[in-house]
């Protein structure tokens, strides 16, 4: 299988329109248009019953001590963990692409609806659900795609991995507010093939200048 995007190059920067936040010179960050990027693929194996798409950031700080704190920096050597930005399941096996903005356009406060999604697909909750749990203006169950918003004082550029899985099943056995990890566990033994591309993003102006 081959996966690509007209919205960004594999290994290249993700434009701000596909991010949750962009750099703001006064307040560090500002909300962005939060559109899902275009994705297309080829070489889906025979016998594919459905497709799963997952986007994750594997550069998220494992501790929040320094996160978004004035006068402090998240150190590069801090252990990192995974943050799920998008879990989309039960795409028909004959689907060839996803248009930019097809599943997300704009930031939604106090949760995003789901799990039902366009075309008979389903969305899992993303990890902003937990991130905003203590924020009265933003908290709620966030289904579907919410783009990059890495820590504005992180010393490393974050990597956002989009992975498409071709499955030999038409229905993924998960229900309710399912997560990306639950889907990965549920599709074990059912993956016929997979393909990934990765984009980068930062809200740290010094890293933007360095790039």
C-alpha positions in Angstrom: 0.0 0.0 0.0 1.0 3.6 -0.6 -0.3 6.6 1.4 0.2 10.3 0.5 -1.3 13.7 1.0 -1.7 16.8 -1.1 -1.8 18.8 2.1 1.8 18.1 3.2 4.8 16.1 2.1 5.9 13.0 4.0 8.5 14.2 6.4 7.5 17.9 5.8 5.8 20.6 7.8 2.0 20.4 8.2 0.4 23.8 7.3 -1.4 25.7 10.0 -4.8 25.3 8.5 -4.6 21.6 9.4 -3.6 22.3 13.0 -5.7 22.9 16.1 -3.5 25.9 17.0 -1.0 28.3 15.3 1.6 30.6 16.7 0.4 33.9 18.2 3.1 36.5 19.0 1.2 37.8 22.0 -0.5 34.8 23.6 1.8 32.0 22.3 -1.0 30.2 20.5 -4.3 30.9 18.7 -7.0 28.6 17.5 -6.7 27.6 13.9 -9.1 26.2 11.2 -8.4 22.6 12.3 -9.2 21.0 9.0 -8.3 17.4 8.5 -5.7 17.0 5.7 -6.2 15.4 2.3 -5.1 11.8 2.2 -5.1 9.3 -0.6 -3.9 5.8 -1.1 -3.4 3.0 -3.6 -2.5 -0.7 -3.6 -5.2 -1.8 -1.2 -4.9 -5.6 -1.1 -7.6 -7.9 -2.4 -10.0 -9.0 0.3 -10.0 -5.7 2.1 -13.4 -5.3 3.9 -12.7 -1.9 5.6 -10.1 0.6 6.3 -9.0 2.2 9.6 -7.1 5.6 9.8 -5.2 6.7 12.9 -3.2 9.8 13.5 -0.9 10.1 16.5 1.8 12.3 17.8 4.6 10.3 19.4 6.6 13.2 20.8 4.2 14.3 23.7 6.0 15.0 27.0 5.5 12.2 29.5 5.4 14.8 32.4 3.7 18.2 32.5 6.0 19.9 34.9 7.4 22.4 32.4 4.6 22.3 29.8 3.5 25.7 28.6 5.1 27.5 31.5 6.6 31.0 31.1 10.4 31.0 31.4 10.7 27.2 31.2 11.4 24.8 28.4 10.3 21.2 28.0 13.7 19.4 27.7 14.5 17.4 24.6 15.6 14.4 26.7 12.3 14.0 28.5 10.7 10.6 27.8 7.9 10.9 25.3 4.5 9.3 24.9 1.8 8.9 22.3 -1.2 11.2 21.8 -4.1 10.2 19.5 -5.4 12.9 17.3 -7.7 10.9 15.0 -9.3 7.5 15.0 -11.6 6.8 12.0 -12.9 3.2 11.5 -15.1 1.3 9.0 -14.1 3.3 5.9 -15.4 1.1 3.0 -12.6 -1.0 1.5 -13.0 0.6 -1.9 -12.5 4.2 -0.6 -9.6 5.9 -2.4 -9.2 9.2 -0.6 -10.3 11.6 2.1 -10.8 15.3 1.1 -9.3 18.1 3.1 -11.8 19.3 5.6 -14.2 16.3 4.9 -14.3 15.2 8.5 -13.2 18.3 10.5 -13.3 22.0 9.9 -13.0 24.3 12.9 -12.4 24.0 16.6 -15.4 22.8 18.6 -15.7 23.6 22.3 -17.1 21.3 24.9 -16.7 18.2 22.8 -17.2 17.0 19.3 -20.1 14.7 18.3 -19.6 11.0 17.7 -19.0 8.1 17.3 -21.2 8.2 14.2 -19.4 9.9 11.3 -20.1 10.6 7.6 -20.5 7.7 5.2 -21.3 5.1 7.8 -17.9 5.4 9.4 -17.3 5.8 13.1 -14.9 8.1 15.1 -13.1 7.3 18.3 -12.4 9.9 20.9 -9.1 11.7 20.6 -6.8 12.6 23.5 -7.9 16.2 23.7 -10.8 14.6 25.7 -8.4 14.1 28.6 -6.2 17.1 27.9 -9.1 19.5 28.3 -10.8 17.7 31.2 -10.2 20.5 33.7 -11.0 23.3 31.3 -14.7 24.5 31.7 -14.7 26.2 28.3 -13.3 23.2 26.4 -14.0 20.0 28.2 -16.1 17.2 26.7 -15.8 14.0 24.7 -13.9 14.9 21.5 -14.6 12.5 18.7 -12.8 12.6 15.4 -9.9 14.8 14.1 -8.4 17.6 16.1 -5.0 18.7 14.7 -1.6 19.5 16.1 -1.2 21.8 19.1 2.1 20.9 20.6 3.5 22.6 23.7 4.6 26.1 22.7 7.8 25.8 24.9 8.8 22.3 23.7 12.4 22.1 22.6 11.7 19.5 19.9 9.5 19.5 16.8 6.6 17.0 17.0 5.9 14.3 14.5 2.3 13.4 13.4 1.9 9.9 12.0 -1.0 9.1 9.8 -1.4 5.3 9.4 -4.0 3.5 7.2 -4.8 -0.1 7.9 -6.5 -2.5 5.4 -8.6 -5.0 7.3 -10.2 -8.3 6.5 -13.3 -7.4 8.6 -16.0 -4.8 7.9 -16.8 -4.0 11.5 -14.3 -3.2 14.3 -15.5 -4.7 17.6 -15.4 -1.5 19.7 -18.3 0.5 21.1 -19.1 3.8 22.7 -16.2 6.2 23.5 -13.6 4.0 22.1 -9.9 5.1 21.9 -7.2 4.7 19.3 -5.4 2.1 21.4 -8.6 0.1 21.8 -8.9 0.0 18.0 -5.3 -1.0 17.6 -5.9 -3.9 20.0 -9.2 -4.9 18.3 -7.7 -5.1 14.8 -4.8 -7.4 15.7 -4.8 -10.4 13.5 -7.0 -8.6 10.9 -4.5 -6.3 9.2 -3.8 -7.2 5.6 -1.5 -4.3 5.0 -0.7 -0.8 6.3 1.0 2.4 5.2 2.0 5.6 7.0 3.1 9.1 6.3 4.4 11.6 8.9 4.2 15.4 9.1 5.9 17.8 11.5 4.6 20.7 13.5 5.8 23.1 16.2 4.4 26.2 18.1 7.9 27.1 19.3 9.0 30.2 17.3 12.6 29.5 17.9 12.3 26.1 16.2 10.3 27.6 13.3 13.2 30.1 12.7 15.7 27.2 12.9 13.8 25.2 10.3 
